[in-house]
Amino acid sequence: MTWKAEIDPGRCMASGMCAGIAPDLFVLDEEHARPLDEEVPEEERVLDAADSCPALAITIRDGTTTVGPRP
């Protein structure tokens, strides 16, 4: 199964935390990070990447349910 990853470019400050945690899933492009693919595996490190974003710019969804970042 997969989740969907979204990064809000208005909030992203390109800290690189997501790319550092999951370099095969997130990458820095010039001014912002982006997921390499909209669909990401249901893995703890995906949630860790969303949790570690200092701008809370990453949202992970399972259908219509937001699963990351965690409270």
C-alpha positions, 0 to 999 in steps of 0.5 A: 500500500502507499500514501500520498506525500505533498509539500507546500511550497509556500511553507517549505524552507528547504531545510533538507531534513526530509531528503536527509531522512529519506533521500530515495523519496524526497529531493531538494530542487533549487528553493524547495523540497519535493517528493520524487513521486506523489505516492510514497510507501507506508513506512515509518521514515516517511512519517519521520520526514514529515515530523522533522520538517521545521516548517511543517510543510509536508503532509502525508495522506492515506486516502482522505485521512492525514497521517503525517505529520503526527501531533 
